Amino acid sequence: TCDRVSLPCGCEMPTPSSPRRRLAAVMLAVALVFACISGCEAAKKKKKKSSSVSAGQSDAVRCGVCFAMVDEILYELKKTENSTSTLDMRWGLTSEVKDGRAKRIGKVIPYKRSELRSIEVMEGLCEQMKNYGTDSSMPGETKLGRSNKRPDEPRDVKQFNRLKIDADDQKRFERYCEELIDGREDIVISSIRDAHDSVEMEDALCFGPKGFPCGASRSLCPVGSFGGRNGTMPCELCPQGTFAAKAGLSECVNCPQHYNTTDTGTNSTKGCVPLCKPGHFGGSTNGLAGIEPCHKCGHGLYQEEYGSIMCDKCPDGKGTKKEGSAHFKDCISICGDGKQSTEEECDDGNTSGGDGCDRKCKIEKSFSCQGGVTSKSSCNKVVCGDGKIQSSYDGKIVEECDEGNSEAGDGCSAECAVEAGYQCALNPETGVSACMKVTCGDGVRGASHDRTVIEGCDDGNAESGDGCSENCQPEVGFTCKGEIRGKYECHKVGCGDGLKERSGTVIEQCDDGNTDDGDGCDSRCREEEGWQCSDGSAQRNVVGPPGFHSHEKSFCEKLPGDEIKNRDC
């Protein structure tokens, strides 16, 4: 048996009891001491070096997972925030008696703050990490954002567009979550029990001495960013239109009025650039519109706002006296600019008189102008015989026709009025009027311009008894079919011809295309008892004496007995 000698670094060796052997052992021990110390010091240096590499640093992804865990925990706790359920943890009796009953040992605790609720929350917590992606928009931080929104929360579209969603990353998030839960389950339970808010829970779970995912303490947000935790992480880049010139700001500073930034994360006032002022327009950079270099709005354009990429056009054919107009009121009617406004009768592009449009853009006597609002006017003097049917703007010259001459007796008089008994129409091929005398029997149905001659039909002759009388009017017992300004064909209304018609005193109740009895429409084209006949579609381009009608073939069907009785009633 022997005693044990402890050496540095925890090395041990047995010590023999005999003096001789003890001396040899001592010498051996000395050698072992030096070897042990050397190895121990090397191990310490290696360990110290390893510690110095990780000291003060945090695993950005693990830190992002920790923040996401806190968010998921608080979201889950909200579901039972209004719960009044309790857990009775009393288990025994004390010697204290009150109201004749012994007081019980233990207490009643709210379910929503209980260890049981904490375990329920942690049960499915890490599985939620599969719904996250990485957002690396903030330098030095890796945030996690949900790739699918919760049912009762709006989607953060901007963050969603920044997310990198990867299945391998999501598995890593889940593993990191499980590691954090395994090592800090007691912290989660105590945070839920003490009703910590998000900041308190993050501080307890994510920050602390060596081994905590986000480091020893929250770091200040760098310039160009802000943090909602009193200027500390997690941080967000300053949005467009703001900047942060120093670290640790809880909100970014707005750029001066009518200034903006070309990107997010601006870290000084120099990043605020002026917007194009009213009356100007500019280009765009990174989605920011209307910045320098700026250009003046041209003639007929205006812009009332700062930071525009285009100018608005003056309405109603109006223009501006100069470039760079900044107000809608600068839009006025400008006579002679070649754009007729709603306040001008004409605008032929000049302010000279004698050309139909005077210096005030009024149409001159005996002239007619064409064009319309926003376009240049074309004016000419109204002259009978020039082949153009026109009327002067002042109403003193009104042409009803114009055959390209000023001769009378051809249907269009020397004053370009339609002569008695004539009708005139525009010839689409020549663009001038074509006039003709309305004559019964010429095979062209017409009506004179003065309404002294109105033909109801024209079958190419002036004889009566054929359906179209000697004065070209439909006769009783006939109907005629044709086109306006064309020849009409007339026929006598007859039972069984498949046309249900009425012409004067000749009236058909039905016409089924035959003269058979027993099919609903009898041999005299009268509807039979117990039957009901329906008219076909009305014929087009058919004329007849007053009160006439003409329909396609009738369709008859037999009525059931009850309907016949009701019909008789």
VENJOVEN-V217136 format. One record per backbone hydrogen bond with DSSP energy under -0.5 kcal/mol. CO is the residue of the C=O (numbers start at 1). NH is the residue of the N-H. If there is no record, write none. Layout:
{{CO & NH} {CO & NH}}
This chain:
{{3 & 15} {4 & 6} {5 & 13} {7 & 10} {8 & 11} {11 & 7} {13 & 5} {14 & 16} {15 & 3} {18 & 22} {19 & 23} {20 & 24} {21 & 25} {22 & 26} {23 & 27} {24 & 28} {25 & 29} {26 & 30} {27 & 31} {28 & 32} {29 & 33} {30 & 34} {31 & 35} {32 & 36} {33 & 37} {34 & 38} {35 & 39} {36 & 40} {37 & 41} {38 & 42} {39 & 43} {40 & 44} {41 & 45} {42 & 46} {43 & 47} {44 & 48} {45 & 49} {46 & 50} {47 & 51} {48 & 52} {49 & 53} {50 & 54} {51 & 55} {54 & 57} {58 & 60} {59 & 63} {60 & 64} {61 & 65} {62 & 66} {63 & 67} {64 & 68} {65 & 69} {66 & 70} {67 & 71} {68 & 72} {69 & 73} {70 & 74} {71 & 75} {72 & 76} {73 & 77} {74 & 78} {75 & 79} {76 & 79} {77 & 80} {78 & 81} {80 & 83} {85 & 111} {87 & 89} {87 & 109} {92 & 105} {96 & 103} {98 & 101} {101 & 98} {103 & 94} {105 & 91} {105 & 92} {107 & 89} {107 & 109} {109 & 87} {110 & 113} {111 & 114} {114 & 118} {115 & 119} {116 & 120} {117 & 121} {118 & 122} {119 & 123} {120 & 124} {122 & 125} {122 & 126} {124 & 128} {125 & 128} {126 & 129} {127 & 130} {128 & 131} {129 & 132} {131 & 147} {131 & 148} {133 & 145} {134 & 136} {134 & 164} {135 & 143} {137 & 139} {138 & 141} {141 & 143} {143 & 135} {145 & 133} {150 & 153} {155 & 157} {156 & 160} {157 & 161} {158 & 162} {159 & 162} {159 & 163} {160 & 163} {163 & 165} {164 & 134} {164 & 166} {166 & 170} {167 & 171} {168 & 172} {169 & 173} {170 & 174} {171 & 175} {172 & 176} {173 & 177} {174 & 178} {175 & 179} {176 & 180} {177 & 181} {178 & 182} {179 & 183} {180 & 184} {181 & 185} {184 & 188} {185 & 189} {186 & 190} {187 & 191} {188 & 192} {189 & 193} {190 & 194} {191 & 196} {192 & 195} {197 & 201} {198 & 202} {199 & 203} {200 & 204} {201 & 205} {202 & 206} {202 & 207} {203 & 207} {206 & 214} {209 & 212} {212 & 215} {213 & 59} {215 & 208} {219 & 233} {221 & 248} {222 & 225} {224 & 238} {226 & 236} {227 & 231} {228 & 230} {229 & 232} {231 & 221} {232 & 229} {234 & 228} {236 & 226} {238 & 265} {239 & 242} {241 & 255} {243 & 253} {244 & 224} {249 & 227} {253 & 243} {256 & 259} {258 & 275} {260 & 273} {266 & 244} {268 & 271} {269 & 272} {271 & 262} {271 & 273} {273 & 260} {274 & 292} {276 & 307} {277 & 280} {279 & 297} {281 & 295} {283 & 290} {283 & 291} {285 & 288} {287 & 289} {288 & 285} {290 & 276} {291 & 283} {293 & 283} {295 & 281} {297 & 324} {298 & 301} {300 & 314} {301 & 325} {302 & 312} {303 & 279} {308 & 282} {312 & 302} {315 & 318} {316 & 342} {319 & 332} {325 & 303} {327 & 330} {328 & 331} {330 & 332} {332 & 319} {333 & 335} {334 & 337} {340 & 374} {341 & 344} {347 & 377} {356 & 364} {358 & 361} {361 & 345} {361 & 346} {362 & 358} {364 & 367} {366 & 382} {367 & 393} {368 & 380} {370 & 378} {372 & 375} {375 & 340} {378 & 370} {380 & 368} {381 & 383} {383 & 386} {387 & 389} {388 & 390} {390 & 399} {392 & 395} {396 & 398} {397 & 392} {402 & 433} {411 & 419} {413 & 416} {416 & 400} {416 & 401} {417 & 413} {419 & 422} {421 & 438} {422 & 449} {423 & 436} {425 & 434} {426 & 428} {427 & 431} {432 & 427} {434 & 425} {436 & 423} {437 & 439} {439 & 442} {445 & 485} {446 & 455} {448 & 451} {453 & 448} {458 & 488} {467 & 475} {469 & 472} {472 & 456} {472 & 457} {473 & 469} {475 & 478} {477 & 493} {478 & 545} {479 & 491} {480 & 543} {481 & 489} {483 & 486} {486 & 445} {487 & 483} {489 & 481} {491 & 479} {494 & 497} {499 & 501} {500 & 551} {501 & 508} {502 & 549} {503 & 506} {505 & 507} {506 & 503} {511 & 554} {520 & 528} {522 & 525} {525 & 509} {525 & 510} {526 & 522} {528 & 531} {530 & 559} {532 & 557} {534 & 555} {537 & 552} {541 & 482} {543 & 480} {545 & 548} {549 & 502} {550 & 539} {551 & 500} {552 & 536} {555 & 534} {557 & 532} {560 & 564} {561 & 565} {562 & 566} {563 & 567} {564 & 568} {565 & 569}}
